[in-house]
Amino acid sequence: MSDKINRGDITNYDPVNGYVELNATFPESKNLWNKDFQPTKISERTWIFTIIFSELIYILLMKFWILPKYQPELKGGLIHGYIADDTKEIFEKKVD
């Protein structure tokens, strides 16, 4: 590793978004780099779709499996939330 690497030559920097993208690969450094661990190009980053998809799956599981099976006493829906009758009674009670 006597060769110095100029970071400016192997990266692209997007000043608007602050993204740094690696342009070079280092196949000679097998312990540090391989094809699976190379940083993903900005145009190929799909993490937002992963988050949206996982949240959609979470909502469906909660609505149609978890709540009906493990907390059937909860009433309500996705828009206004779920609440149990005893909780509703406690919070709607007037204090004299």
PEVEN-V935136 format. One record per backbone hydrogen bond with DSSP energy under -0.5 kcal/mol. NH is the residue of the N-H (numbers start at 0). CO is the residue of the C=O. E is the energy in kcal/mol with one decimal. If there is no record, write none. Layout:
nh={NH | NH}
co={CO | CO}
e={E | E}
//
This chain:
nh={5 | 6 | 8 | 9 | 10 | 11 | 13 | 14 | 17 | 18 | 20 | 22 | 23 | 28 | 29 | 31 | 32 | 36 | 37 | 37 | 43 | 44 | 48 | 49 | 50 | 51 | 52 | 53 | 54 | 55 | 56 | 57 | 58 | 59 | 60 | 61 | 62 | 63 | 64 | 65 | 66 | 68 | 69 | 70 | 70 | 73 | 74 | 76 | 80 | 82 | 84 | 87 | 88 | 89 | 90 | 91 | 92 | 92 | 95}
co={3 | 4 | 5 | 5 | 6 | 20 | 18 | 12 | 13 | 13 | 11 | 9 | 9 | 25 | 27 | 28 | 28 | 33 | 33 | 34 | 40 | 41 | 45 | 45 | 46 | 47 | 48 | 49 | 50 | 51 | 52 | 53 | 54 | 55 | 56 | 57 | 58 | 59 | 60 | 60 | 61 | 64 | 65 | 65 | 66 | 70 | 82 | 80 | 76 | 74 | 72 | 83 | 84 | 85 | 86 | 87 | 88 | 89 | 93}
e={-0.5 | -0.8 | -1.1 | -1.0 | -0.7 | -2.6 | -2.9 | -0.8 | -2.6 | -0.7 | -2.8 | -3.8 | -1.0 | -1.3 | -1.1 | -1.1 | -2.6 | -0.9 | -0.7 | -0.6 | -1.5 | -1.2 | -0.6 | -1.5 | -2.4 | -2.3 | -2.5 | -2.5 | -2.3 | -2.1 | -2.2 | -2.2 | -2.5 | -2.2 | -2.6 | -2.6 | -2.6 | -2.4 | -1.9 | -2.3 | -2.0 | -1.9 | -2.9 | -0.6 | -1.8 | -1.6 | -2.7 | -1.7 | -1.4 | -2.7 | -0.6 | -2.3 | -2.3 | -1.9 | -2.2 | -1.6 | -0.6 | -0.7 | -0.5}
//
